[in-house]
Amino acid sequence: MSARFNDAAERLNEAAGKKVADIYNRAGDHYAAYADGDPTQLFAFDGMHAYADRCVWALLEKKLVELKATGATSVSFLDAGCGPGTWLRRLVVRARALGFTHIVARGFDIAEAQIERARLLARDLSSLPDVRITFDVADLSARLPEADGSVDIALCLYSVLSHLPVASLPDIAKEMARVTSGHFITTVRSVGSPPTAFVESIENVRQLKQDHVQDRCEIELSGGRHISFNFHLFTAGELRGYFANDFDVEDMRGLDLFHSRFLPDPRWSPAYLQKGLSDELVQLEEAHASNRAFMDRAAHLLLVVRCKGAAKLRLVHSAKAG
C-alpha cells in the first residue's frame, strides 16, 4: 500500500492520536460500564447507548445466525477501536452458543489502558480451546496484519472514525475491504446528534464546543478538567460515500433519533410513563430510521456494508479453513 500521508501530516495525525489515546487512558475503570453497560452482564444493554446497542446487537446476531446457516464452522471477527472489548466478547460468546468450533477474534485500540481492561475481561474466553481472542494496541490508520479476505465480521463502532482525519477515511475503507470477506459494520455520530462528552456524562459538562470547520471538540468538565481532540460529525451521505466504492452498501440508517432526547429527561418521561413512552419511541424509530430527512439528526448513523464478491470469498476462506 502506498504511503497515505506526507511526513508533516503524518506527524500531526500521530500527535492527535496520542491525545485521543491519553483521554481514553485517563477515562478510568468506569468507562467500560459508561460506554457499553456492565461488562460482566454482556447482554443487559443498559449503557448510555442502550437503544442503539440493542439495534446493533440484533443486526450482529442476525449476521451470525445467517453465517451458521451456510454450514460454516469457523468464524473470524475484527473490532477496530474496541475499547474495553465488550462487543468482541459478545460476538465470541454468541458464536460459541451457535456452535462455531473455531473462533478467531482480534480487537485493537490506541488506548493502552482500554486494551489492558479488554484483556482482563476476556481472560476466561482466552482459555477456551476453540477460541483465539487477542487485543492489541494499534492505530486504525496503519496497515492491518489480517490476511486478504480473512475476516467474516469487522466492526468499528461509535466514535472511532470521528476521531480520525477525514482525509484518511478512503484508505481506511480500502484496507477494511481488503481484509473483510463478509460484513463491515460501523456507527458514527451524526452531524445533528445531541451533544456528548464521550468519556463522561453530559451532566458533568460545564462547557462544550464543537468546531465543524476544524473538526475539533473542546470540553470543560464540572471538576475543572479540560479536554480537546479531533472530532468529525458525519452526514449519512458522506459516511456512505467513503465506503461505497470498496463495499456493497446493505443498510444505512439513523440510530436513536428519539430515545436519548426524550427518555432520560423527566420532563418528558416521568417514571410512571417510561414503559409506554419507550414503546411509542420504538415505533417512531422504526418508522423514520431510514428517512433521509431524519437520519442526520440521529444520535448515531449505522452503515452496514458487504465485501464485493463476498459469497465467493467466503467459499474460498471456508475451503482454506477446512
C-alpha positions in Angstrom: 0.0 0.0 0.0 1.3 3.4 -0.9 2.2 6.0 1.8 -1.0 7.6 3.0 0.2 11.0 4.2 3.1 13.2 3.7 5.5 13.4 6.7 4.1 16.6 8.1 0.5 15.4 8.0 1.6 12.0 9.4 3.3 13.7 12.4 0.1 15.8 13.1 -2.1 12.7 12.9 0.2 10.8 15.2 0.1 13.7 17.8 -3.7 13.9 17.5 -3.9 10.1 18.0 -1.8 10.3 21.2 -4.0 13.0 22.6 -7.1 10.9 22.0 -5.4 7.8 23.5 -4.5 9.8 26.6 -8.1 10.9 27.0 -9.4 7.3 26.9 -6.5 6.1 29.0 -7.5 8.5 31.7 -11.2 7.7 31.5 -10.9 5.2 34.3 -12.5 1.8 35.0 -16.0 3.3 34.9 -15.7 4.0 31.2 -16.3 0.3 30.3 -19.7 0.4 32.0 -20.4 4.0 31.0 -19.8 3.3 27.3 -21.2 -0.3 26.8 -23.0 -1.2 30.0 -22.0 -3.5 32.8 -19.0 -5.5 31.3 -20.0 -8.5 33.4 -23.6 -8.5 32.0 -22.8 -8.7 28.3 -26.4 -8.8 27.1 -28.1 -6.5 29.5 -27.7 -3.5 27.2 -28.1 -0.9 29.9 -25.4 1.6 28.9 -25.8 5.2 27.7 -26.4 3.9 24.2 -28.9 1.2 25.3 -31.3 1.6 22.4 -28.6 1.8 19.7 -26.7 -1.1 21.4 -29.8 -3.3 21.1 -30.2 -2.4 17.5 -26.6 -3.1 16.7 -26.6 -6.4 18.6 -29.8 -7.6 16.8 -28.0 -6.9 13.5 -24.8 -8.7 14.6 -26.7 -11.7 15.9 -28.7 -12.0 12.6 -25.4 -12.0 10.7 -24.0 -14.7 12.9 -27.1 -16.9 12.5 -27.1 -16.4 8.7 -23.4 -17.4 8.6 -24.0 -20.5 10.6 -26.9 -21.5 8.4 -24.5 -21.7 5.5 -22.8 -24.6 7.2 -19.8 -22.6 8.4 -18.0 -24.0 11.4 -15.3 -21.3 11.7 -15.7 -17.5 12.1 -13.4 -14.6 12.3 -14.0 -11.2 14.0 -12.2 -7.9 14.0 -13.1 -4.9 16.2 -11.3 -1.7 15.2 -11.2 0.7 18.2 -12.5 -2.0 20.5 -12.2 0.0 23.8 -12.7 -2.5 26.7 -13.6 -5.3 24.3 -17.3 -5.6 25.2 -18.5 -6.0 21.6 -15.9 -8.6 20.7 -16.7 -10.7 23.8 -20.4 -10.5 22.9 -19.7 -11.9 19.4 -17.4 -14.7 20.7 -19.9 -15.8 23.4 -22.8 -15.9 20.9 -20.7 -17.7 18.2 -19.9 -20.4 20.7 -23.5 -20.8 21.6 -24.4 -21.1 18.0 -21.9 -24.0 17.6 -19.0 -22.4 15.8 -16.0 -24.7 16.6 -13.2 -22.4 15.6 -13.4 -18.7 16.6 -10.7 -16.1 15.9 -11.3 -12.6 17.3 -9.0 -9.6 17.4 -9.6 -6.2 18.9 -7.3 -3.2 18.8 -7.4 0.3 20.2 -4.9 3.2 20.5 -5.6 3.5 24.3 -3.4 1.1 26.1 -5.4 1.2 29.3 -8.6 0.1 27.4 -6.7 -2.8 25.9 -5.4 -3.9 29.4 -9.1 -3.9 30.6 -10.2 -5.8 27.5 -7.5 -8.5 28.1 -8.5 -8.8 31.8 -12.2 -9.1 31.0 -11.6 -11.7 28.3 -9.3 -13.9 30.3 -12.0 -16.7 30.7 -12.7 -16.7 26.9 -8.9 -16.8 26.2 -8.5 -20.1 27.9 -11.1 -21.9 25.8 -9.7 -24.4 23.2 -12.0 -23.3 20.4 -11.4 -19.6 20.8 -8.4 -17.4 19.9 -9.2 -13.9 21.2 -6.5 -11.2 21.3 -6.3 -7.5 22.0 -3.6 -5.2 20.7 -2.5 -1.5 21.0 -2.7 -0.3 17.4 -3.8 2.5 15.1 -6.5 2.1 12.5 -4.6 4.3 10.1 -1.8 1.6 9.9 -1.9 -1.5 7.7 -3.8 -4.3 9.3 -2.0 -7.6 9.9 -5.0 -9.7 8.8 -4.7 -11.6 5.5 -6.8 -10.7 2.5 -10.5 -11.7 2.9 -9.9 -13.4 6.3 -12.5 -11.5 8.4 -16.1 -12.5 8.4 -17.4 -9.6 10.5 -15.5 -6.4 11.1 -16.6 -3.7 13.5 -15.8 0.0 14.0 -18.4 1.3 16.5 -19.4 4.7 17.9 -16.8 7.5 17.9 -13.7 5.7 16.4 -14.0 7.0 12.8 -14.9 10.5 14.1 -11.5 10.8 15.8 -9.6 10.2 12.6 -8.7 12.8 9.9 -11.4 12.6 7.1 -8.6 12.5 4.6 -7.6 9.1 5.9 -11.0 7.5 5.5 -10.8 6.4 1.9 -7.6 4.5 2.6 -9.1 3.0 5.8 -12.1 1.9 3.7 -9.8 0.2 1.2 -7.9 -1.6 4.0 -11.1 -2.8 5.7 -12.3 -4.0 2.3 -9.1 -5.9 1.8 -9.4 -8.0 4.9 -13.1 -8.4 5.1 -14.8 -11.4 3.4 -18.2 -10.7 4.8 -19.6 -7.6 6.5 -18.1 -4.4 7.9 -20.4 -2.6 10.3 -19.7 0.9 11.6 -21.6 3.6 13.6 -20.6 7.2 13.9 -22.0 10.4 15.5 -24.2 12.3 13.1 -23.9 16.0 12.3 -27.2 16.7 14.1 -26.6 14.4 17.1 -27.2 15.5 20.7 -24.1 16.8 22.5 -21.9 14.2 24.2 -18.9 14.2 26.5 -17.6 10.8 25.3 -15.8 9.8 28.5 -18.2 11.5 31.0 -21.9 12.0 31.4 -23.2 15.2 29.7 -24.4 16.3 33.2 -20.8 16.7 34.2 -20.0 19.1 31.4 -19.6 22.8 32.2 -19.0 23.9 28.6 -18.8 22.1 25.2 -17.9 23.5 21.8 -17.8 21.6 18.5 -15.9 23.3 15.7 -17.3 21.9 12.5 -14.8 23.7 10.3 -11.7 22.5 12.2 -13.3 19.2 13.2 -12.4 20.0 16.8 -14.2 19.4 20.1 -13.4 21.3 23.3 -14.9 20.2 26.6 -14.7 21.7 30.1 -15.9 19.3 32.8 -17.5 20.4 36.0 -14.5 19.4 38.0 -12.3 21.8 36.0 -10.7 19.3 33.7 -10.4 20.4 30.1 -10.1 18.0 27.2 -9.8 18.7 23.5 -9.4 16.4 20.5 -10.1 16.0 16.8 -13.7 15.0 16.2 -15.7 14.9 12.9 -19.5 14.7 12.8 -20.9 12.9 9.7 -23.8 13.2 7.4 -25.4 10.0 6.1 -24.4 10.7 2.5 -20.8 11.5 3.5 -20.4 8.3 5.5 -21.9 6.2 2.8 -19.6 7.8 0.2 -16.4 6.8 2.0 -17.2 3.1 1.8 -19.5 2.7 -1.3 -16.6 2.4 -3.7 -15.0 -0.6 -1.9 -18.1 -2.4 -0.5 -21.7 -3.1 -1.5 -23.9 -1.0 0.8 -26.5 -3.2 2.5 -28.1 -0.8 5.1 -27.8 2.8 6.0 -30.0 4.3 8.8 -30.1 6.6 11.8 -29.8 5.0 15.3 -31.5 6.7 18.2 -33.5 9.5 16.7 -35.6 10.0 19.8 -34.6 7.8 22.8 -31.7 9.8 24.1 -33.5 13.0 23.6 -36.7 12.1 25.5 -36.3 9.0 27.8 -33.6 10.5 30.1 -35.5 13.7 30.6 -38.0 13.5 33.5 -39.9 16.4 31.9 -40.9 14.1 29.1 -40.7 10.7 30.8 -41.7 10.6 34.5 -41.2 7.1 35.9 -44.9 6.1 35.5 -44.8 6.9 31.8 -41.5 5.2 30.9 -42.7 1.9 29.5 -45.5 3.4 27.4 -43.3 6.2 26.1 -40.5 3.7 25.3 -42.8 1.6 23.2 -44.0 4.6 21.3 -40.5 5.8 20.6 -39.5 2.4 19.2 -42.4 2.7 16.7 -41.2 6.2 15.8 -37.6 5.0 15.4 -38.6 2.1 13.1 -40.8 4.4 11.0 -38.1 7.1 10.5 -34.7 5.5 10.8 -34.2 5.2 7.1 -35.8 8.5 6.2 -33.2 10.8 4.8 -34.9 13.8 6.4 -34.3 12.3 9.8 -31.1 10.4 9.5 -28.7 13.3 10.1 -30.5 14.2 13.3 -30.0 10.7 14.9 -27.6 10.2 17.7 -25.7 7.7 15.5 -25.5 6.7 11.9 -25.3 3.0 11.2 -23.7 1.7 8.0 -23.7 -2.0 7.0 -21.6 -2.9 4.0 -20.7 -6.2 2.4 -17.5 -7.1 0.7 -17.9 -7.1 -3.1 -18.0 -10.8 -4.2 -18.4 -11.8 -0.5 -20.1 -15.1 -1.2 -17.2 -16.3 -3.4 -14.6 -15.1 -0.9 -16.5 -17.0 1.9 -16.3 -20.2 -0.1 -12.5 -19.8 -0.6 -12.0 -18.9 3.1 -14.0 -21.9 4.2 -12.1 -24.2 2.0 -8.8 -22.9 3.4 -10.0 -23.3 7.0 -11.1 -26.9 6.2 
